[in-house]
Amino acid sequence: MKPMIHKFGGASLRDATSIRNAGALITRLYHPGMVLVVSALGKTTNELEQIAGACFRREPQATELVLALQKKHADLARELLPPPALQPLLDALHNTLVEIDWVMEEERREHYDYVYDQIVSLGEMLSTRLLAAYLQHLGLPVEWTDARDLIRTDNNYREARIDWTLTRELTLRQYAALKPEKIMLTQGFVGGTSENFSTTLGREGSDYSAAILAYCLGAGSVTIWKDVDGVLNADPRYFPNTAVIPELTYHEAIEMTFYGATVIHPKTIKPLQNSGIPLYVKSFVHPEEPGTCISAAPPRAPLPPMLVLKTMQTLLSISPRDFSFIEEENLSYIFSCFARHQVRVHLMQHAAISFSACVEGREPLLYQCLQSLSERFRVLRNDEVQLLTIRHYTEPLVMQYTGGKEVLLEQKTRGTGQWVMKKAL
C-alpha cells in the first residue's frame, strides 16, 4: 500500500485547543505507514527570526528570547500531557534549544544566512517533539524522525537545493526501517547538508517538504491541511466573493503559484506532477468538505477567473549608460545580479534600449543588487507598487480592478493579464 502524506501547518497548531483538534483529526485519518509533515507552531518562525538576528548581532537579549520561546512550548506541553509523560518532553524541548548555544559559540556566526538556518529550523523540531508526544499519549504509534536525516541539500542557506538522488536513498532507507504500523512524523521546511548543518527550503517550505517525501516514497497522495476550505480563486483579504476551486490541473496550480498565489508553496507541484501524485488542499476546520484536488485530470467544470495581488513590489527600469542596446550580454549581467542577490522577478518587459522588471527582494540584498546594476546601467525604481495578475481574465473584470488606477506596466497573453499599478486597489 502506498503511503499517504499529510502536512499540517502552523495555523493548525497555534495553541493547545488546535493541537487537540489536530490530534483528533490525525486519529481519524490514521492508517499504517502514513507520513506526517509538520510546520512550526503559529508565529514561532517569527520569534526564531528575532533570535537569529539577536545572535548574529551578539545582543544579550538573545538569551531572554530563547527562554521565552522555551516557556511557551513548555506551557503547551503541560496543558497537553499528564505528569508521567511530561518530563521526557520537557527534556527534549530543552535539548533542542541547546543547539542555539552551539551556534552562538561558533566562528561561522558572521554568515547571517547560516545563523538563520541553524536557529530558525528549530521551530519545526520543537513543534514535532510536542505533537509526537501528544499523539503517543493518544495511543498512536508515532515515530519522530529528523528531516535533516532525510532531505539532503547543498549549502545554499535559506533557499537550499535538494540532492534528489541522495534524498530518495535516505528517505527510502529510513521509511523501510519503520515497523509497518508506525506513523512517520517529521518536519517541514528543513533539510541537512553532508556536514550535518541545518538548511531551510524557503519561507513556507513545509508544503515542498511534503512533496519531496511523496516523490521519494512513491506516495498515493499528499493532503495539505489549511485554515481555508481549499484553493480559492483569489485572496479574500483583497477580493470579495471568492470561491473554492474544486479541481485544478498541475499546470494551472503551477501557473497560480508562479504568479504569487500563496495557498501552496511554488515548488510543491513539480515533484508531484513528475510522479502523478494527486495533491489535496483541505480545511482542518471543516475536514468533511472535499476541498481542492490538484492532479493531471482536466477539471470537469470551467475555471473561474483567478486573481493574485502582490503588494510591496518594486518596478525597475534599466537602460544602458552608453549608446548600446539591451542585448544578450546586458541581459546576462542583469539576471546574474538578480540571481546573486536572490531578487525574484515577477514580471519583465524587454525593449531596444530599456528593460523593465517588477521584482521582490529583501533588504539589504535588493539595495546591493541595484548598486551592482548601477555600475553599468541607469536604474530607475518605483517602490511600493502592486502587481495584479488575472488568469482567464475578462474585460469587465480588468476594468473593475484597473480602471482609474495609474498603470505603470501592462502585459497580456490569451490566458493571463498582468498590471503593475501605483495606486492601491
Secondary structure as the mmCIF struct_conf table of DSSP 4:
data_model
#
loop_
_struct_conf.conf_type_id
_struct_conf.id
_struct_conf.beg_label_comp_id
_struct_conf.beg_label_asym_id
_struct_conf.beg_label_seq_id
_struct_conf.end_label_comp_id
_struct_conf.end_label_asym_id
_struct_conf.end_label_seq_id
STRN STRN1 MET A 4 PHE A 8
HELX_RH_3T_P HELX_RH_3T_P1 GLY A 10 LEU A 13
BEND BEND1 ARG A 14 ASP A 15
HELX_RH_AL_P HELX_RH_AL_P1 ALA A 16 LEU A 29
TURN_TY1_P TURN_TY1_P1 PRO A 32 GLY A 33
STRN STRN2 VAL A 35 VAL A 38
HELX_LH_PP_P HELX_LH_PP_P1 ALA A 40 LEU A 41
TURN_TY1_P TURN_TY1_P2 GLY A 42 LYS A 43
HELX_RH_AL_P HELX_RH_AL_P2 THR A 44 PHE A 56
TURN_TY1_P TURN_TY1_P3 ARG A 57 ARG A 58
TURN_TY1_P TURN_TY1_P4 PRO A 60 PRO A 60
HELX_RH_AL_P HELX_RH_AL_P3 GLN A 61 LEU A 80
BEND BEND2 LEU A 81 LEU A 81
HELX_RH_AL_P HELX_RH_AL_P4 PRO A 83 GLU A 105
HELX_RH_3T_P HELX_RH_3T_P2 GLU A 107 GLU A 110
HELX_RH_AL_P HELX_RH_AL_P5 TYR A 112 VAL A 120
TURN_TY1_P TURN_TY1_P5 SER A 121 SER A 121
HELX_RH_AL_P HELX_RH_AL_P6 LEU A 122 HIS A 137
TURN_TY1_P TURN_TY1_P6 LEU A 138 GLY A 139
STRN STRN3 VAL A 142 TRP A 144
HELX_RH_3T_P HELX_RH_3T_P3 ALA A 147 ASP A 149
TURN_TY1_P TURN_TY1_P7 LEU A 150 LEU A 150
STRN STRN4 ARG A 152 THR A 153
BEND BEND3 ASN A 155 ASN A 155
TURN_TY1_P TURN_TY1_P8 TYR A 157 ARG A 158
BEND BEND4 GLU A 159 GLU A 159
HELX_LH_PP_P HELX_LH_PP_P2 ALA A 160 ARG A 161
STRN STRN5 ILE A 162 ILE A 162
HELX_RH_AL_P HELX_RH_AL_P7 TRP A 164 ALA A 177
BEND BEND5 LEU A 178 LEU A 178
TURN_TY1_P TURN_TY1_P9 PRO A 180 GLU A 181
HELX_LH_PP_P HELX_LH_PP_P3 LYS A 182 LYS A 182
STRN STRN6 ILE A 183 GLN A 187
BEND BEND6 GLY A 188 PHE A 189
STRN STRN7 VAL A 190 GLY A 192
TURN_TY1_P TURN_TY1_P10 SER A 194 GLU A 195
BEND BEND7 ASN A 196 ASN A 196
STRN STRN8 SER A 198 THR A 200
BEND BEND8 GLY A 202 GLY A 202
TURN_TY1_P TURN_TY1_P11 ARG A 203 GLY A 205
HELX_RH_AL_P HELX_RH_AL_P8 SER A 206 LEU A 217
TURN_TY1_P TURN_TY1_P12 GLY A 218 GLY A 218
BEND BEND9 GLY A 220 GLY A 220
STRN STRN9 SER A 221 LYS A 226
BEND BEND10 ASP A 227 GLY A 230
STRN STRN10 LEU A 232 LEU A 232
BEND BEND11 ASN A 233 ALA A 234
TURN_TY1_P TURN_TY1_P13 PRO A 236 TYR A 238
BEND BEND12 PRO A 240 ASN A 241
STRN STRN11 VAL A 244 VAL A 244
BEND BEND13 PRO A 246 PRO A 246
STRN STRN12 GLU A 247 THR A 249
HELX_RH_AL_P HELX_RH_AL_P9 TYR A 250 PHE A 258
TURN_TY1_P TURN_TY1_P14 TYR A 259 GLY A 260
BEND BEND14 VAL A 263 ILE A 264
TURN_TY1_P TURN_TY1_P15 PRO A 266 LYS A 267
BEND BEND15 THR A 268 THR A 268
HELX_RH_AL_P HELX_RH_AL_P10 ILE A 269 SER A 275
TURN_TY1_P TURN_TY1_P16 GLY A 276 GLY A 276
STRN STRN13 LEU A 279 SER A 283
BEND BEND16 PHE A 284 HIS A 286
TURN_TY1_P TURN_TY1_P17 PRO A 287 GLU A 288
BEND BEND17 GLU A 289 GLU A 289
STRN STRN14 THR A 292 SER A 295
BEND BEND18 ALA A 296 ALA A 297
HELX_LH_PP_P HELX_LH_PP_P4 PRO A 298 PRO A 299
BEND BEND19 ARG A 300 ALA A 301
HELX_LH_PP_P HELX_LH_PP_P5 PRO A 302 PRO A 305
STRN STRN15 MET A 306 PRO A 320
BEND BEND20 ARG A 321 PHE A 323
HELX_RH_AL_P HELX_RH_AL_P11 GLU A 328 ARG A 340
TURN_TY1_P TURN_TY1_P18 HIS A 341 GLN A 342
HELX_LH_PP_P HELX_LH_PP_P6 VAL A 343 VAL A 343
STRN STRN16 ARG A 344 HIS A 350
BEND BEND21 ALA A 352 ILE A 353
STRN STRN17 PHE A 355 GLU A 360
TURN_TY1_P TURN_TY1_P19 GLU A 363 PRO A 364
HELX_RH_AL_P HELX_RH_AL_P12 LEU A 365 SER A 374
TURN_TY1_P TURN_TY1_P20 GLU A 375 ARG A 376
STRN STRN18 PHE A 377 ARG A 391
TURN_TY1_P TURN_TY1_P21 HIS A 392 HIS A 392
HELX_RH_AL_P HELX_RH_AL_P13 GLU A 395 THR A 402
TURN_TY1_P TURN_TY1_P22 GLY A 403 GLY A 404
BEND BEND22 LYS A 405 LYS A 405
STRN STRN19 VAL A 407 LYS A 412
BEND BEND23 ARG A 414 GLY A 415
STRN STRN20 THR A 416 MET A 421
BEND BEND24 LYS A 422 LYS A 423
#
